[in-house]
Amino acid sequence: MLSSRQQKILDTIIGQYIARARPVPSQSIIVDRTLGVSSATIRNEMAHLEGEGYIIRPHTSAGSIPTDKGYRHYVESIGEIELPQAEQEQLNQLFRRVEGELNEWLNLAASLLAGMVHNTAVVSVPESSACQFKHLELVSVQESTVLLVLVLNGARVKQQVVTLDQVITQGELTVVANKLNMLYSGSTSQEVMSRDETLGPIEQKITELVLRAMEAEDEHENAEPYLDGLHFLFSQPEFVSNQQLALSLMELIEGRSLLRNIVPPEFTSKKVQVIIGRENRAEPIHEYSVVLSRYGSPLHAAGTIGVIGPTRMPYARAIATVSFLGSVLSRLVGGLYDRPSRKDAGHYHHDRN
């Protein structure tokens, strides 16, 4: 347990090291008049911090730099922190200007996060265990040509032009659509497949097309995350002087395994989690810190938003920004899943004609 003075000295060392990326000499702490103690006391306290493993000196004559343990103590002492209200409102306005499309929101979130913390932002596409059938529309285009409009959970709309083996009227198509809506509403592809129902030839063909679209959507759930801000990361002193650090991260990105390596197993909390240096499971990111939060809804679809950077990261800023943008994405994604499916399908139908 650190005394309040030791905590303040540690905070000062971490603050200076984050800002300057250079070992912090004792003289730099001594000139901080807010401590109100002698230079000898400060040196003694720094020696205590070093002895307890909160800071190290890379060379005998060099200043001090924080260790993973020092950063961990610092992060735990930050407590609840939020972005300034004016900044929150500005970010909300930016999201309100974007079309109501999931990919636009995720792209904007990654761009804003990277720019605000000057490190690499990663935002995963929200995943659900399996997509669900919400509503089906069948629209007559020509005598035997039909536009199939399938609405899935999350207001995702899939369309396909289908050529049938016989002429069919709009009235007959509506009857087919109504029957399949009653049978399949709320079902996953596995549940649709397992239903033992007597279907006519057209109903069977439409069901097969619906199943194919749902299975393709389930496979699409494993989409690559949105990444932004690699240039911020690689321009920092740690990476300029040590190219291997950058290469280790690029190998994870190119191997499409970044998320798998930075997100802990069973990570489900919307509370921000900070993983520092060697706390990371994967060896290639032992020199990095990660700030993560989940967003969305476990009942419908959830994703991860986070920052990856050197252990010399502006943690307070990163924690506040990840927390706020995660809450924004939760609200937006939740809105997608709360939309009435019939309204969405009707709106889409109206736009097409």
C-alpha positions, -999 to 999 in steps of 0.1 A, spaced: 0 0 0 14 33 -10 12 65 11 -5 95 -5 29 111 -11 43 80 -28 11 78 -49 15 114 -59 52 109 -69 43 78 -88 15 97 -106 39 125 -115 65 100 -129 38 83 -150 24 116 -162 58 129 -173 68 96 -189 35 93 -208 40 129 -221 77 128 -229 86 91 -235 119 97 -216 130 84 -182 121 108 -155 150 121 -134 145 129 -97 152 165 -104 121 167 -126 101 155 -96 118 179 -72 109 210 -92 72 201 -87 65 224 -59 31 209 -51 48 181 -33 61 204 -6 89 181 6 127 182 4 147 167 -24 162 141 -1 126 129 9 117 127 -28 148 106 -36 140 83 -6 104 78 -18 116 71 -53 140 45 -39 110 29 -21 90 29 -53 118 12 -71 124 -13 -43 87 -22 -44 87 -27 -82 66 3 -92 94 20 -112 127 10 -126 158 28 -138 170 14 -172 205 26 -164 221 35 -131 225 71 -141 192 73 -159 159 85 -146 129 63 -137 102 47 -159 70 30 -147 67 -8 -146 36 -28 -155 30 -29 -117 33 9 -115 8 14 -144 -16 -11 -128 -15 8 -95 -20 41 -114 -50 27 -134 -67 13 -102 -64 47 -86 -81 66 -114 -116 56 -104 -147 66 -124 -138 91 -152 -159 106 -179 -153 128 -210 -162 164 -205 -198 171 -212 -191 194 -241 -170 167 -258 -198 141 -252 -223 163 -269 -199 169 -298 -195 132 -303 -232 126 -301 -238 152 -329 -212 135 -351 -231 102 -348 -265 119 -354 -251 131 -388 -243 96 -400 -268 75 -418 -284 48 -397 -260 21 -411 -241 -2 -388 -209 -1 -408 -209 37 -408 -212 38 -371 -184 13 -365 -161 31 -389 -168 65 -373 -163 51 -338 -129 36 -348 -118 69 -364 -129 90 -335 -113 68 -309 -80 66 -327 -78 104 -331 -88 111 -295 -62 88 -279 -35 88 -306 -33 51 -307 -48 22 -326 -85 17 -323 -103 -16 -329 -140 -20 -332 -155 -55 -339 -187 -61 -358 -214 -71 -333 -220 -108 -333 -250 -128 -324 -252 -165 -318 -273 -169 -348 -294 -146 -370 -332 -148 -366 -360 -146 -391 -381 -115 -385 -402 -109 -416 -406 -119 -453 -420 -99 -482 -426 -114 -517 -432 -88 -544 -443 -96 -579 -419 -81 -605 -431 -100 -636 -453 -130 -642 -429 -155 -627 -403 -132 -613 -404 -123 -576 -384 -100 -554 -377 -118 -521 -371 -93 -492 -360 -110 -460 -357 -90 -427 -334 -105 -400 -329 -94 -364 -310 -61 -362 -330 -47 -391 -307 -64 -416 -325 -67 -450 -315 -93 -476 -330 -92 -511 -330 -116 -540 -347 -118 -574 -362 -152 -578 -375 -169 -610 -403 -194 -604 -414 -223 -626 -449 -209 -629 -469 -177 -632 -480 -164 -597 -500 -134 -588 -492 -109 -560 -522 -122 -540 -508 -157 -541 -474 -144 -531 -488 -126 -501 -505 -158 -490 -472 -177 -492 -454 -149 -473 -480 -147 -446 -478 -185 -440 -440 -185 -438 -440 -155 -415 -463 -173 -391 -442 -205 -393 -407 -189 -390 -410 -156 -371 -382 -154 -345 -365 -187 -357 -328 -193 -364 -317 -212 -395 -314 -244 -375 -350 -240 -362 -363 -233 -397 -346 -264 -410 -359 -286 -382 -396 -276 -386 -416 -305 -399 -442 -287 -420 -461 -296 -451 -451 -271 -477 -462 -265 -513 -436 -264 -541 -433 -225 -540 -433 -224 -502 -405 -250 -502 -384 -231 -527 -388 -198 -508 -379 -216 -476 -347 -230 -492 -337 -195 -504 -344 -180 -469 -323 -207 -453 -294 -201 -477 -295 -163 -469 -296 -169 -432 -267 -194 -433 -246 -169 -453 -254 -142 -428 -243 -164 -399 -210 -170 -417 -206 -133 -422 -208 -127 -385 -171 -134 -383 -162 -102 -402 -129 -85 -397 -129 -56 -371 -126 -20 -380 -91 -7 -374 -78 29 -374 -48 48 -361 -19 25 -369 0 56 -380 -5 71 -346 9 40 -329 39 35 -352 51 71 -351 56 69 -313 92 67 -299 88 31 -288 82 19 -323 106 42 -341 135 28 -320 122 -8 -320 108 -20 -353 102 -55 -339 74 -41 -317 56 -29 -348 62 -61 -367 47 -83 -339 15 -63 -340 14 -63 -379 17 -101 -379 -14 -104 -357 -33 -80 -379 -23 -97 -412 -30 -131 -397 -65 -119 -388 -59 -128 -351 -56 -94 -334 -90 -96 -317 -84 -132 -306 -52 -122 -290 -62 -90 -272 -97 -99 -260 -97 -121 -229 -118 -153 -229 -153 -148 -216 -150 -110 -218 -186 -99 -216 -187 -68 -194 -195 -33 -206 -172 -20 -178 -139 -9 -193 -111 -34 -188 -74 -24 -189 -48 -51 -197 -12 -39 -192 20 -52 -208 26 -88 -196 -9 -92 -183 -17 -98 -220 -20 -136 -228 -3 -133 -261 35 -128 -261 36 -106 -292 17 -79 -273 36 -81 -240 49 -46 -247 14 -32 -253 -15 -21 -232 -51 -27 -242 -82 -8 -231 -115 -26 -239 -152 -26 -234 -181 -46 -248 -210 -29 -265 -244 -39 -277 -267 -65 -261 -258 -101 -252 -294 -110 -260 -291 -98 -296 -256 -89 -307 -225 -76 -290 -191 -64 -301 -159 -51 -286 -144 -15 -288 -109 -8 -276 -75 8 -279 -42 -8 -283 -10 11 -277 23 11 -258 22 7 -220 31 44 -220 -6 52 -228 -28 81 -217 -49 57 -196 -74 82 -182 -82 96 -216 -84 61 -232 -107 47 -204 -131 77 -206 -132 76 -245 -137 38 -248 -164 39 -221 -184 67 -238 -181 55 -274 -190 20 -262 -222 34 -246 -230 53 -279 -226 21 -299 -247 2 -274 -275 26 -278 -273 26 -316 -271 -12 -320 -299 -16 -294 -320 7 -316 -315 -16 -346 -328 -46 -327 -358 -27 -313 -371 -17 -346 -404 -34 -356 -396 -58 -384 -428 -52 -403 -422 -15 -404 -387 -21 -417 -398 -44 -444 -426 -20 -454 -402 9 -456 -378 -11 -478 -407 -22 -500 -417 15 -504 -382 25 -513 -379 -1 -540 -410 9 -559 
